[in-house]
Each structure stands twice: as structure tokens, then as C-alpha cells.
Amino acid sequence: MKEKHAPTDPQRRGFLDAAAAGVTAAVVAPGVILHSVTAAPRSEAVTSDVRWGLLIDTSKCADGCSACVDACDKENGLDLQTPPPGAAEARWDAQKAVWIRKVKVQDNQTGRVTNLPLMCQHCEHPPCVDVCPTGASFKRADGIVMVDRHICIGCRYCMMACPYKARSFVHEVMENQLTRVPRGKGCVESCNLCVHRRDHGEESTACVDACTAAGHEAIVFGDLKDPRSAIRTRLAEMSSRQIREDLALNTGVRYSGI
């Protein structure tokens, strides 16, 4: 007996054709937007042969510029957050998830004020990982500190342990999401150095691209273990330091000019 097949859905066929080509901007479910991918995903395991990090030249970080923050929001779907009905603006601003904050640091001796972006510092010895009771907070072999949302129970111990206040708690249900950065109510999250880009062989981060496009070039991304990388070259050319060096966390984010 000849098997009967259901007629092909033209929309589904179009999506599959686009996916096979490696590029798509399709909506696969209500409120879920599929990320456009142009490179093949990682096929080999993450190793400790590299350690990803950032160098931020605060002398080039412009006062009032939010290019890195805006780009991070768009890249990671943070701009899709919506406040609950009736929420006061000030309360929502304090509650919504933020991965990069522009802050001002003042030298108590000279009074000099420095602008800088502050995000997860991707510590070699991350306090957030030490206090997490489920293992949801973890550090990859390549130095990226992340949260596994599947096993995060929302206890927020990691938020209390982070000396940089770099983690956010998702208070509300997210109706609109990007498939590359799914999030759910009751989970903690923070900067992951655009890990979806790392796992598709891309060489930059959203904040770096935006800062460069804005003409500042204050942020450099790269492999801290590669002596030929751009970040190591810049680190050799200028003095830099860690924020809260006294904690001996060996951060993956370094700052010059502070």
C-alpha cells in the first residue's frame, strides 16, 4: 500500500531552505525570533587553549555615549523586555536585566572622574560559581563565565557574591525572545561575551563592534593567551589594571586609564 504524505507547507519549506543555506530571519513561534546565522556552529569542544577577554581604554570612552550598552541590548534581546502593567518607571529601570552599565569612577585623591562600561568581569576564580548551590553558574574552559538557565533556581546567591554587581534577575515573563539568548522568569543572567558568536566562529562582540562604529575604539576583544592577538599587543603597549585587584580574581576584563 502506497504511503500518503501530507502536502508540503510552503512556509515551512521556505524556512527549511533558508536554514539549509545558513541564513534565516524567520519567526518559528509566536514571540520567538530566530537569529540569523551565517557561520557553521562549533564542531569541536571548548578548550583552555584560549581565554577570551576585553581591554577597555577609558581614555577613549566618551561621556554620554551608550553605543556599547545599546548594542548589547539588541544583540541579546534585552531591548525586548517590557515592564509589567502599572509598573513605575523608576522601579522597572531598577529591575530589568542589564548586562552592561556605564558608570563613573572617581579618584578620591585627585577627584578625577572616569567613564567606563562595567559588565561581568569573567574572573578566573569567579565568586558566583563558588556560591551557586546547583552548578548553574559555571566557567567554560575558555574563560567565559555563564549561567545554565535550565538548572538556575533563582536563589540569587551569585548576585550577592558578585563584587561588580554584574548579574541581573529576570523578574517578569518574557513574551518576545531571541532563540540565541532564551530567558525565563526566575533566572539570573549576565554578559557572556556574546558566546553565541564564539560558538559560530565570529571574531568580535556586539559592544566592540558598536564602539568601533561610533568612532571611539575603546574596547578590544581577543584571546588573552595568544601573544599575537590584538588584545595582548595592546596590553603590552599600555598599563592596565583590574577593578578590585585586591580580591585576586584574575579578571578577564582589564581597564587602562584608571
N, C-alpha and C positions, 0 to 999 in steps of 0.2 A: 504494500500500500504506500502510495507516494505521500510523503510528509508535506503538510501545508505550512507555509511560512506567513507570518503577519506582514502586511505591507510595510515597506520601509518608511519611517518618518523622515521627511526631507530635512526638518530642523535638526534631528539627531544625526543624520548623515552629514550635514554641513559641519556640525560640531566635531564629529569624528575625523572628518577630512582635515579640519583646521588643526586639531590636536596632533594628528599624524605628521603634519608639516612643522609642528613645534611652536605654532603661534596661534593664540586664541584670545578673544575678549568676551567669550560667551557667558551668559548668566545660566548657571546649571540648576539653580533652585531659587525660589523667591528670597530676595535679600542676600544671596550669596554670589559674589562676583568672582569670576575665575581670573587669576593672574595671568598676564601674558608672559610666556616663557619662550626665549629664543635660543637657549642653550640646553644641551643634554644634562640630565641630573647626574650627580656624583655616582660613580660606579665602584669606587674603592673606599675603604674605611678611612675615617678621620684619624690622623696620626699626630704625634707630638713633634714631628719633624718641623712643624711651623708653629708660630704663636702669633695670632693676629692682634693688632693693637692700633692705637691712634696717637698722633702727636699733634697738639693744639698750640699754635703760636698766638698767644694772647695779644701780642702787639698788632696783629692783623685782624683781630676780632672786633668788628665795628659795633659801637654803642647803638642800640636800637634796631640792629639787624636781627631778623628772626628766620633767615633763609634755611638754616640747618634744622630748626625746630619744625618749620612748615613742611619741609621735605620729608622729615622723619614721620610726621603725622600722616602724610599722604601715602608714603611707601608702606606703612604698617597699619593702615586703616584706622588710625586714631582720630582722623578727621570725620569718621563715620559715627562717632559716639553722639548720642542725643540725650539731653537731660530728661529726667522723669517729669511728668506733668506737675506743674506748680512748684518746681524746684527753684529756689532763689539762685540768682546768677553767681553770687559770691560762694555759695555752698557748692554749686556744681563745679566751679573753677577749682575748688579745693579737692574735689572728689574724683574728677575724671582722670583717666590714665594718661600719664605723661612720661615719655622716655628721655627727652632732653629738656633741661631747663636752662635758660640764660640767667646767670647770676652775676652779682658784683662782689668782688673780694677787695677788702680794704686793708692796707698795711697799717697796723696800729702805730708804728713808729714814724712813718713818713706821711701817712694819710692818703697815699696813692691808691686810686681805685682802678681795678682791672676787671674788664668784662670777659666772661668765659662761658662756654657751654658745659654743663655738667650732666653726665649720664652714668650708667653702670660703668665702673672702672675695670671690670674684668680682672679681678685680683687673682694672683697665683694661689693665694690662700684665702678664699672667699668666706667671710663670716656667715653669709647667708646659707652656704652649703653646710657649714658646721652645725647650725641650729635647726635645720629642716628635719622634722621627725619622719617624713615619708620618703625622702630622697628625691622629691620633686625639684628642688634646687640642686643643680649639678654643674660641673665644669667639664666641657668637652676636652678631648686630648689636645686640640689646637688652641686651647686657652679661652674659648668663648664660654661665658657663664650664662646659663639658661634656666628656664622653668619648664618642667613637664606638666602641662595643664591637665593631663589625664589622672595624675596622682596628687596634684595640689589639693589640699583640703581647706585652704583659705585661713589657716591659723594666724598668718601674718607674723610669725616669729622672724622670718627673713627680713621683713620690713623694719622691724625693731633692731635687728643686728646690723643692718647696713649703715655704715658711718657716713654715707654720701646721700642718704635719703633718695636713692635712685630707683626704688621699686614702687609700683602702683598696684592698687587693689581694684578689681573690676566690680563696681557696686551694682550695676544695672545689667539687665538682659540686653545683649547686642542683637539687633534685628538685621543690620547690614554688616557684612563681614567680607574680608578678603580670604580666599582659600589658603593663601600663603601664610597668613597670620590669623588663625582662628582664635577666638577668645570666648570665654564664658563667664557668667556671673559667679562670683565667689572665688576667683583665681587671682594670683599675683603675677605680674609680668614686668619686664624691663628691657632696656636696649640689649639686643643680641647681635650687634654688629652686622645687621642685615644678613642673618645666617642663610636665608633662602638664596641670596646671591652667592654666598660662599659655596653652597652645595650645587650651584649650577655654573661654577667656573667663572663667575664675574669678578672683576678685579677692584671694585670700589664699593662705597656705601652711599646711601642717599644723602647723608649730611655732607660728605666730602664733595659729591657732585654739585650740590646746591651752593656750597660755599665758593667753589671754583667758578661756577656760573655767575655768581654775584660779584666776582672780581676780587675777592678777598684772599682766597687760597690759604686760609688759616688752619685747615685741618688736613693732615696727611694720614693715610691708612696704609698698612702693609704688614709684612712678616718681620717681627722683631728678632727672629733668629737668623734671618738672611742678611749677611753683611753687605750685599749688593742692592738690597731693597731701598726704595726711596726714603722710607721712614728711618732706616738705620743710617743712611747718608746724612739726613737732616739732623739726627740725634748726635752724630759725630761733629757736626758743624756748630751746634749751639748748646748752651747749657739748658737743662730741663730738670724738672722735679715732679714728684708725685704729690697729690693732695693727701694730707695726713700721713706723711712719711713715717711719723712716729709709731704707726701701727704695724709697720713692716709687712705689708700685704703684697708687696711687689706687683703693683697695678699694671695693667696692660695699656692704660691711658696715661700719657705724660703731657706736661704743660711747660712751655717756655714763657719767660717774661713775667713770672710771678715769684 
